[in-house]
Amino acid sequence: MINKTCKVICTILLTTAAAFAQIKPAFKVVPLGVYGGSDESNLSAYMVAPTGSNNYACMDAGTLQAGLEKAVKNHVFTVPADTVLKRYIKGYFISHAHLDHVAGMIINSPDDAAKKVYGLKYTLDVLRDNYFTWKNWANFGSDGDKPVLNKYHYTPLNPGEKTPIDNTTMSVQAFVLSHGNPYQSTAFLVESNGSYILYLGDTGADEIEKSDKLRQLWQYIAPLVKAKTLKAIMIEVSFANQQPDKSLFGHLTPRLLMNEMAVLSTLAGPNAVEGLPVVVTHLKPAGGHIADIKKQLAAANTLQLKLIYPQQGKMLEF
């Protein structure tokens, strides 16, 4: 009887341990900026690190200092914002070079530490030729106008190729997105110890862009969704449904996002996306339509996604 009791207790403990292992977060995300315009103190930038590590990759860099100060005030970090900027952020991943995704990095470059800037060649060329030039700003890049200060080392990513992220335990794969065809943006699939998180820069829907870029991405990540190793998708919804298609300029609405999630659901299998965390990024405050966007997403969420609205300076875990 004692042996049977011990076996039962051991089984319960093992089952509990396995369940805990499944729900233990794999990633932490610190939003430094969440909007897609108007408020220059709160533009797209998200620090991503494995749980238990302070070695972060920063997905886009529209706002840095204001977001870091809020994160410190919220006790996300116990060191000054300047220390987080210089020591914790190990590299920048720039989805595309529109100002609301790069302004913070440019403005803070004189006070930053040396690190890599990752992106598609298309994106890095814009940084080199249009921003880090001596006509516009000091050239803190590793190429372009002389003299080259070589603080930020341009590191081109080949689409689909897994690349280690320096000074972290993470790796990344880049995927091309259409952001007002033919302008390119990027999705970054970050991996750590067999778990994944997907960050998308600005993107239009395939039906509007006359493209298959998102479908290709959904096909790639569908097995990860099915296996529950994809912990979250971070994707933009810039406008409410009432925005005319001709005025989307390579962005999504609630209707278009849910259409794309339906494609992913079909590829991943029945109920595979149910409960999947979807972090809604890049909402545009102009026009006062953020409340409309949230209501429209909630009404259209028949797939039962876990919709999350990030707040500047408040940590998320997945």
C-alpha positions as CSV (number, residue, x, y, z in Angstrom):
1,M,0.0,0.0,0.0
2,I,2.9,2.4,0.9
3,N,4.6,1.7,-2.4
4,K,1.4,2.3,-4.3
5,T,0.9,5.6,-2.4
6,C,4.4,6.7,-3.2
7,K,3.9,5.9,-6.8
8,V,0.7,8.0,-6.9
9,I,2.5,10.9,-5.2
10,C,5.5,10.7,-7.5
11,T,3.2,10.6,-10.5
12,I,1.4,13.7,-9.2
13,L,4.6,15.5,-8.6
14,L,6.0,14.7,-12.0
15,T,2.8,15.8,-13.7
16,T,2.8,19.0,-11.8
17,A,6.4,19.6,-12.7
18,A,5.8,19.0,-16.4
19,A,2.8,21.3,-16.3
20,F,4.9,24.0,-14.6
21,A,7.6,23.6,-17.2
22,Q,5.0,24.1,-20.0
23,I,3.6,27.3,-18.6
24,K,6.9,28.8,-17.4
25,P,7.6,31.9,-19.7
26,A,10.3,31.6,-22.3
27,F,10.6,35.3,-23.1
28,K,10.2,38.7,-21.5
29,V,9.3,41.7,-23.6
30,V,9.7,45.3,-22.5
31,P,7.8,47.8,-24.7
32,L,9.7,51.0,-25.0
33,G,7.2,52.4,-27.5
34,V,3.9,51.0,-28.7
35,Y,2.3,53.5,-31.1
36,G,2.7,54.1,-34.9
37,G,2.8,57.9,-34.9
38,S,1.8,61.3,-33.4
39,D,3.3,60.7,-29.9
40,E,7.1,60.9,-30.6
41,S,7.8,59.8,-27.0
42,N,6.1,56.4,-27.6
43,L,7.0,54.9,-31.0
44,S,7.7,51.3,-31.9
45,A,10.5,49.6,-29.9
46,Y,10.4,46.3,-28.0
47,M,13.2,44.8,-26.0
48,V,13.2,40.9,-26.1
49,A,15.2,38.6,-23.9
50,P,15.0,35.0,-22.7
51,T,13.5,34.7,-19.2
52,G,16.3,35.1,-16.6
53,S,18.6,37.1,-18.8
54,N,19.3,40.8,-19.2
55,N,20.8,40.3,-22.7
56,Y,18.2,41.9,-24.9
57,A,17.6,42.4,-28.6
58,C,15.6,45.5,-29.5
59,M,13.0,45.1,-32.2
60,D,12.9,48.5,-33.8
61,A,13.9,51.6,-32.1
62,G,11.4,54.4,-32.6
63,T,11.6,55.5,-29.0
64,L,14.3,54.5,-26.5
65,Q,15.0,57.0,-23.7
66,A,11.4,57.8,-22.8
67,G,10.5,54.1,-22.7
68,L,13.5,53.1,-20.7
69,E,12.8,55.8,-18.1
70,K,9.2,54.5,-17.7
71,A,10.5,50.9,-17.4
72,V,12.8,52.0,-14.6
73,K,10.0,53.9,-12.9
74,N,7.9,50.7,-13.1
75,H,10.7,48.7,-11.5
76,V,11.3,46.6,-14.6
77,F,14.9,47.5,-14.3
78,T,16.8,48.3,-11.1
79,V,19.6,50.2,-12.9
80,P,19.5,53.6,-14.6
81,A,18.0,53.9,-18.1
82,D,21.5,54.9,-19.4
83,T,22.9,51.6,-18.2
84,V,20.1,49.6,-19.8
85,L,20.7,51.4,-23.1
86,K,24.4,50.8,-23.1
87,R,24.7,47.4,-21.4
88,Y,21.4,45.5,-21.7
89,I,20.5,46.2,-25.3
90,K,22.9,44.0,-27.3
91,G,21.7,44.9,-30.8
92,Y,19.0,46.6,-32.8
93,F,16.7,44.8,-35.3
94,I,15.3,47.3,-37.6
95,S,12.2,46.1,-39.6
96,H,12.3,49.1,-41.9
97,A,13.8,52.6,-41.8
98,H,10.7,54.8,-41.4
99,L,11.3,57.4,-38.7
100,D,8.8,56.0,-36.2
101,H,11.0,52.8,-36.1
102,V,14.5,54.4,-36.0
103,A,14.3,57.9,-34.5
104,G,15.2,56.8,-31.0
105,M,18.3,54.9,-32.1
106,I,19.5,57.9,-34.2
107,I,18.9,60.5,-31.5
108,N,20.5,58.3,-28.8
109,S,23.5,57.2,-30.9
110,P,26.0,59.7,-29.4
111,D,25.4,58.3,-25.9
112,D,25.0,54.6,-26.9
113,A,27.6,51.8,-26.7
114,A,29.0,50.1,-29.7
115,K,26.7,47.3,-31.0
116,K,25.3,45.7,-34.1
117,V,22.4,46.9,-36.2
118,Y,20.7,44.0,-37.9
119,G,18.3,44.2,-40.9
120,L,17.8,43.4,-44.5
121,K,20.3,44.9,-46.8
122,Y,17.4,47.0,-48.2
123,T,16.9,48.6,-44.7
124,L,20.5,49.0,-43.8
125,D,21.2,50.8,-47.1
126,V,18.6,53.4,-46.1
127,L,20.2,54.0,-42.7
128,R,23.6,54.4,-44.4
129,D,22.5,56.6,-47.2
130,N,19.8,58.7,-45.6
131,Y,20.3,59.0,-41.9
132,F,23.9,58.3,-40.7
133,T,25.4,60.8,-43.1
134,W,27.4,63.9,-42.2
135,K,24.7,66.0,-43.9
136,N,22.0,64.7,-41.6
137,W,23.8,63.4,-38.5
138,A,27.2,62.1,-37.5
139,N,28.0,58.8,-39.2
140,F,27.9,56.4,-36.3
141,G,27.6,53.5,-38.8
142,S,30.2,51.1,-40.2
143,D,29.9,52.2,-43.8
144,G,29.1,55.3,-45.8
145,D,30.2,58.9,-45.5
146,K,33.7,59.4,-44.2
147,P,34.9,59.5,-41.5
148,V,33.1,56.4,-40.4
149,L,32.7,56.3,-36.6
150,N,32.0,52.6,-36.6
151,K,29.8,52.5,-33.4
152,Y,26.9,50.7,-35.1
153,H,28.1,47.7,-37.1
154,Y,25.7,47.1,-40.0
155,T,24.9,43.4,-40.1
156,P,22.8,42.3,-43.1
157,L,20.4,39.4,-42.6
158,N,19.7,36.9,-45.4
159,P,15.9,36.1,-45.5
160,G,15.2,32.7,-43.8
161,E,18.7,32.2,-42.6
162,K,19.2,31.6,-38.9
163,T,21.7,34.1,-37.4
164,P,23.0,34.1,-33.9
165,I,22.4,37.3,-32.0
166,D,25.8,38.4,-30.6
167,N,26.2,38.5,-26.8
168,T,22.9,36.6,-26.3
169,T,21.7,33.0,-26.3
170,M,19.1,33.9,-29.0
171,S,19.1,33.5,-32.8
172,V,16.9,35.2,-35.4
173,Q,15.5,34.6,-38.9
174,A,14.3,37.5,-41.1
175,F,11.3,37.3,-43.5
176,V,10.5,40.0,-46.1
177,L,7.2,41.8,-45.7
178,S,5.4,44.1,-48.1
179,H,4.7,47.6,-46.6
180,G,3.1,49.4,-49.5
181,N,4.4,47.4,-52.4
182,P,7.3,47.6,-53.4
183,Y,8.5,49.0,-50.1
184,Q,10.0,46.3,-47.9
185,S,9.6,45.7,-44.2
186,T,10.7,42.7,-42.1
187,A,9.5,40.1,-39.7
188,F,11.9,38.7,-37.1
189,L,11.5,35.2,-35.7
190,V,13.5,35.0,-32.5
191,E,14.5,31.6,-31.0
192,S,15.8,30.7,-27.6
193,N,16.2,27.1,-26.3
194,G,13.5,25.7,-28.7
195,S,11.0,28.5,-28.0
196,Y,10.0,31.2,-30.5
197,I,8.5,34.7,-30.6
198,L,7.6,36.5,-33.8
199,Y,7.8,40.2,-34.3
200,L,6.5,41.9,-37.4
201,G,7.3,45.4,-38.5
202,D,4.7,47.3,-40.5
203,T,3.0,45.1,-43.1
204,G,0.0,45.2,-45.4
205,A,-2.3,42.3,-45.9
206,D,-1.7,40.0,-48.9
207,E,-5.1,40.8,-50.4
208,I,-4.3,44.5,-50.4
209,E,-0.6,44.3,-51.3
210,K,-1.2,41.7,-54.1
211,S,1.5,39.7,-52.4
212,D,2.0,36.3,-50.8
213,K,4.6,37.5,-48.2
214,L,2.4,36.9,-45.2
215,R,1.2,33.6,-46.5
216,Q,4.8,32.4,-46.8
217,L,5.5,33.5,-43.3
218,W,2.4,31.7,-41.9
219,Q,3.4,28.6,-43.8
220,Y,6.8,28.7,-42.1
221,I,5.5,29.3,-38.6
222,A,2.4,27.0,-38.8
223,P,4.3,23.9,-37.4
224,L,5.6,26.1,-34.5
225,V,2.0,27.2,-33.7
226,K,0.8,23.6,-33.8
227,A,3.6,22.4,-31.6
228,K,3.0,25.3,-29.1
229,T,6.6,26.4,-29.3
230,L,5.6,29.8,-30.8
231,K,4.9,31.8,-27.7
232,A,3.6,35.0,-29.2
233,I,3.0,37.0,-32.4
234,M,3.6,40.7,-32.3
235,I,1.8,42.3,-35.2
236,E,0.5,45.7,-36.2
237,V,-3.0,47.0,-36.5
238,S,-2.7,50.7,-37.5
239,F,-6.2,51.7,-38.5
240,A,-9.8,50.9,-37.8
241,N,-11.9,49.1,-40.3
242,Q,-13.4,52.4,-41.6
243,Q,-10.0,53.4,-43.1
244,P,-10.4,53.1,-46.9
245,D,-8.2,50.4,-48.5
246,K,-6.6,53.0,-50.8
247,S,-5.4,54.9,-47.6
248,L,-3.8,52.0,-45.7
249,F,-0.3,52.7,-47.0
250,G,0.9,49.1,-46.2
251,H,-0.9,48.7,-42.8
252,L,-3.5,46.4,-41.3
253,T,-7.0,46.9,-39.9
254,P,-8.8,44.5,-37.5
255,R,-10.6,42.9,-40.4
256,L,-7.4,42.4,-42.3
257,L,-5.6,41.0,-39.3
258,M,-8.3,38.5,-38.5
259,N,-8.3,37.4,-42.2
260,E,-4.6,36.8,-42.0
261,M,-5.0,34.9,-38.7
262,A,-7.6,32.7,-40.3
263,V,-5.0,31.8,-43.0
264,L,-2.6,30.9,-40.2
265,S,-5.3,28.8,-38.5
266,T,-6.0,26.9,-41.6
267,L,-2.3,26.1,-42.1
268,A,-1.7,25.2,-38.5
269,G,-4.7,23.0,-38.0
270,P,-8.0,23.0,-36.1
271,N,-7.9,25.1,-32.9
272,A,-4.2,25.5,-33.1
273,V,-4.3,29.3,-32.7
274,E,-6.8,29.3,-29.9
275,G,-5.3,31.1,-26.9
276,L,-2.2,32.1,-29.0
277,P,-1.0,35.5,-27.6
278,V,-1.2,38.2,-30.3
279,V,0.4,41.5,-29.2
280,V,-1.3,44.3,-31.1
281,T,1.3,46.9,-32.0
282,H,1.6,50.2,-34.0
283,L,-1.8,51.6,-33.2
284,K,-2.1,55.1,-34.5
285,P,-3.5,57.6,-32.0
286,A,-4.4,60.2,-34.6
287,G,-8.1,60.4,-35.3
288,G,-9.0,58.9,-31.9
289,H,-9.7,55.4,-33.4
290,I,-7.8,53.2,-30.9
291,A,-11.0,52.4,-29.0
292,D,-12.7,51.5,-32.3
293,I,-9.7,49.2,-33.2
294,K,-10.0,47.3,-29.9
295,K,-13.8,46.9,-30.2
296,Q,-13.5,45.7,-33.8
297,L,-10.8,43.2,-32.9
298,A,-12.8,41.8,-30.0
299,A,-15.9,41.4,-32.1
300,A,-14.0,39.6,-34.9
301,N,-12.0,37.3,-32.6
302,T,-13.8,34.1,-33.5
303,L,-10.5,32.3,-33.4
304,Q,-10.2,33.0,-29.7
305,L,-6.8,34.5,-29.9
306,K,-5.4,36.1,-26.7
307,L,-5.3,39.7,-27.7
308,I,-2.8,41.8,-25.8
309,Y,-2.3,45.6,-25.9
310,P,1.2,46.5,-24.7
311,Q,1.9,49.4,-22.5
312,Q,5.0,51.5,-22.6
313,G,7.5,50.5,-19.9
314,K,5.5,47.5,-18.6
315,M,7.0,44.0,-19.0
316,L,5.2,41.2,-20.8
317,E,6.1,37.5,-20.4
318,F,5.4,34.6,-22.8
